[in-house]
Amino acid sequence: MGSMHHFSFGWLTPTVSYLLACVGAALGLRCTLRALAATGTSRRNWLITAAAAIGSGIWTMHFVAMFGFTVDGSELRYDVPLTVLSLVVAVVVVGLGVFVVGYGRRRRPSLLVAGLTTGTGVAAMHYIGMAAVRIHGTLGYDPGTVGLSVLIAVGAATAALWAAVTIRNVVAAGGAALVMGVAVSCMHYTGMAAVHVEMHPARTELAGATPMQFVFPLAVGLGSFLFLTSAFVALSPTAQERAAYREAGELAIEEADFAELRRAA
């Protein structure tokens, strides 16, 4: 059995990864709420943005946390296609979940189906990402702990989607995002607790990319996407604000028409 370390950089990687999970959750919840207040193409676009935010936020959280994962006696690399697949799975499956919520006619069944789908997608992302890890050895898993991590993922996803369709207060929504960040982090480290390593000493070069060559730039890019999208969402008017703008514009037109009639008279 090989010795593993999950906090090689101390509390830096868990803290940063948690914050990224919170940002993704907050943005996704906000976009889902906007979607429920919209119709047509606008609703679809908000749901796509929500899926991208939650999926990329969870993926980025996972790989930032993985910077703290080391194995004694072996370097660590990532299989690039599998790493990209884990991101695609996260976004697509989370997207299925939020679309079920966005278009479901019955709230409770929709939340249950969406929570199960999204949570399963989060767990799949985690374990596909772990399958991309290359070391001088093999990774094994404790089935019971893996099952627990999947249950945590499903519970966290269901709670987050419930918050998205129930909570209207901005402060409460922020609190829900913080709780979601805790749940996602717990799912990750529970999944990592299931890991055990069998070392196969070898002098051959490991295939794949180092974290700094591939995962770090991609994580930084997705992190930037989350923050830029957060700014866009914050600056985008809500449905109520658009209605107010439209009403103000119509009133201005009526006043202009009335002034024109007075001059003509």
C-alpha positions in Angstrom: 0.0 0.0 0.0 1.3 3.5 -0.9 1.2 6.5 1.4 -1.1 9.3 0.2 -1.5 12.9 1.3 -4.6 15.0 0.6 -3.4 18.3 2.1 0.1 18.7 0.7 -0.3 22.5 0.6 -2.1 22.6 4.0 -5.5 24.4 4.0 -4.8 26.4 0.9 -6.2 23.9 -1.7 -9.3 23.0 0.4 -10.1 26.7 1.0 -9.7 27.8 -2.6 -11.6 24.8 -3.9 -14.4 25.4 -1.5 -14.7 29.1 -2.5 -14.8 28.0 -6.2 -17.6 25.5 -5.4 -19.5 28.3 -3.6 -19.1 30.7 -6.6 -20.3 28.0 -9.0 -23.3 27.1 -6.8 -24.3 30.8 -6.2 -24.1 31.6 -9.9 -26.0 28.4 -10.9 -28.7 29.0 -8.3 -29.1 32.6 -9.4 -29.3 31.6 -13.1 -31.8 28.9 -12.3 -34.0 31.5 -10.5 -33.7 33.8 -13.5 -34.7 31.0 -15.8 -37.9 30.2 -13.7 -38.9 33.9 -14.1 -38.3 33.8 -17.9 -40.0 32.2 -20.9 -39.0 30.8 -24.3 -35.4 31.3 -25.5 -34.5 33.4 -22.5 -35.4 30.5 -20.1 -33.3 28.0 -22.1 -30.3 30.4 -22.1 -30.4 30.9 -18.4 -30.6 27.2 -17.8 -27.6 26.6 -20.0 -25.7 29.2 -18.1 -26.7 27.6 -14.8 -25.5 24.2 -16.0 -22.2 25.6 -17.2 -21.7 27.5 -13.9 -22.5 24.6 -11.5 -20.8 22.0 -13.6 -17.6 24.0 -14.2 -17.6 25.2 -10.6 -17.7 21.6 -9.2 -15.1 20.4 -11.8 -12.7 23.3 -10.9 -13.3 22.6 -7.2 -12.3 18.9 -7.7 -9.1 19.6 -9.6 -7.9 22.5 -7.4 -8.4 20.2 -4.4 -6.4 17.5 -6.3 -3.4 19.8 -6.2 -3.1 18.8 -2.6 -3.1 15.0 -3.5 0.3 13.4 -3.6 1.5 9.8 -3.4 4.9 9.0 -1.9 7.3 7.5 -4.4 5.4 8.5 -7.5 4.8 11.6 -9.6 1.2 12.3 -10.7 -0.1 13.0 -14.1 -3.5 13.2 -15.8 -4.9 11.6 -18.9 -6.0 14.6 -21.0 -9.0 13.1 -22.8 -10.5 11.6 -19.6 -10.0 14.9 -17.8 -11.9 16.8 -20.5 -14.6 14.1 -20.5 -15.1 14.6 -16.7 -15.8 18.3 -17.4 -18.2 17.5 -20.2 -20.0 15.0 -18.0 -20.3 17.5 -15.2 -21.8 20.2 -17.4 -24.1 17.9 -19.4 -25.6 15.9 -16.5 -26.0 19.0 -14.4 -27.7 20.5 -17.4 -30.2 17.7 -17.5 -31.0 18.3 -13.9 -31.6 22.0 -14.2 -33.7 21.6 -17.3 -35.9 19.1 -15.5 -36.4 21.7 -12.8 -36.8 24.5 -15.3 -39.5 22.8 -17.4 -41.0 20.3 -14.9 -44.7 20.8 -14.3 -44.8 19.2 -10.8 -42.2 20.6 -8.4 -41.6 17.8 -6.0 -41.1 14.9 -8.6 -39.1 17.3 -10.8 -36.7 18.1 -7.8 -36.3 14.4 -6.9 -35.5 13.4 -10.5 -33.2 16.4 -11.1 -31.4 15.9 -7.8 -30.8 12.2 -8.5 -29.6 13.1 -12.1 -27.4 16.0 -11.0 -25.9 14.2 -8.0 -25.1 11.2 -10.1 -23.4 13.5 -12.6 -21.3 15.1 -9.9 -20.2 11.7 -8.6 -19.5 10.5 -12.2 -17.4 13.6 -12.8 -15.3 12.9 -9.6 -14.6 9.3 -10.5 -13.9 9.9 -14.1 -11.5 12.6 -13.0 -9.9 10.1 -10.6 -9.7 7.5 -13.5 -7.6 10.1 -15.3 -4.9 10.0 -12.6 -1.7 8.3 -13.6 0.8 7.1 -11.0 3.4 4.4 -10.7 0.7 2.1 -9.3 -3.1 1.6 -9.3 -5.9 3.3 -7.4 -8.5 1.1 -5.7 -11.7 2.1 -3.8 -13.6 1.1 -0.8 -17.2 0.4 -2.1 -19.0 1.5 1.0 -17.2 4.9 1.1 -17.8 5.4 -2.6 -21.5 4.7 -2.0 -21.6 7.3 0.8 -19.9 9.9 -1.5 -22.6 9.3 -4.1 -25.4 9.7 -1.5 -23.8 13.0 -0.4 -23.6 14.2 -4.0 -27.3 13.4 -4.6 -28.3 15.0 -1.3 -26.3 18.1 -2.1 -27.7 18.5 -5.6 -31.3 18.0 -4.5 -30.8 20.6 -1.7 -29.3 23.1 -4.1 -32.0 22.7 -6.7 -34.7 23.0 -4.0 -33.0 26.2 -2.9 -33.0 27.5 -6.5 -36.8 27.2 -6.8 -37.8 28.1 -3.3 -35.5 30.8 -1.9 -36.1 34.3 -3.2 -34.1 36.3 -0.7 -30.5 37.1 -1.9 -29.0 36.6 1.6 -30.7 33.2 2.0 -29.6 32.2 -1.5 -26.0 33.1 -0.6 -26.3 31.0 2.5 -27.6 28.1 0.4 -24.5 28.5 -1.9 -22.2 28.3 1.1 -23.9 25.1 2.3 -23.7 23.7 -1.2 -20.0 24.4 -1.2 -19.6 22.5 2.0 -21.6 19.5 0.6 -19.6 19.4 -2.6 -16.3 19.6 -0.6 -17.5 16.8 1.7 -18.4 14.7 -1.3 -14.9 15.2 -2.8 -13.0 14.3 0.4 -15.3 11.4 1.1 -14.6 10.1 -2.3 -10.9 10.6 -1.7 -11.1 8.8 1.6 -12.3 5.7 -0.4 -9.0 5.6 -2.3 -6.1 3.2 -1.6 -3.0 2.9 -3.7 -1.0 -0.2 -4.8 2.4 0.9 -5.8 4.2 -0.7 -8.8 7.7 0.8 -8.8 8.9 1.5 -12.3 11.4 3.8 -14.0 9.3 4.3 -17.1 7.9 7.8 -17.8 4.3 8.3 -16.9 2.0 9.2 -19.8 -0.2 12.3 -19.6 0.1 15.9 -18.5 1.3 17.2 -15.2 -1.2 19.3 -13.2 0.7 22.5 -14.1 0.8 21.7 -17.8 -2.9 21.1 -18.2 -5.2 21.1 -15.2 -4.0 24.4 -13.7 -4.5 26.5 -16.9 -7.9 24.9 -17.5 -8.9 25.5 -13.9 -7.8 29.1 -14.0 -9.7 29.6 -17.3 -12.9 28.1 -15.8 -12.4 30.1 -12.6 -12.2 33.3 -14.7 -15.4 32.2 -16.6 -17.2 31.8 -13.3 -16.2 35.3 -12.1 -16.9 37.0 -15.4 -20.3 35.3 -15.7 -21.1 36.3 -12.1 -20.5 39.9 -13.0 -22.7 39.5 -16.1 -25.5 38.0 -14.0 -25.2 40.7 -11.4 -25.5 43.4 -14.0 -28.3 41.8 -15.9 -31.7 43.3 -15.1 -34.3 40.9 -13.5 -37.7 40.3 -14.9 -39.2 42.8 -12.5 -36.6 45.4 -13.4 -37.2 44.9 -17.1 -40.9 45.3 -16.5 -40.2 48.6 -14.7 -38.0 49.8 -17.5 -40.7 48.9 -20.1 -43.3 50.7 -18.0 -41.1 53.8 -17.6 -40.5 53.8 -21.4 -44.1 53.5 -22.2 -44.9 56.3 -19.8 -42.2 58.5 -21.4 -43.7 57.8 -24.9 -47.2 58.7 -23.7 -45.9 62.0 -22.2 -44.1 62.8 -25.4 -47.2 62.2 -27.4 -49.3 64.4 -25.0 -46.7 67.2 -25.3 -46.9 66.9 -29.1 -50.7 67.2 -29.1 -50.5 70.3 -26.9 -48.1 72.0 -29.3 -50.3 71.1 -32.2 -53.3 72.5 -30.5 
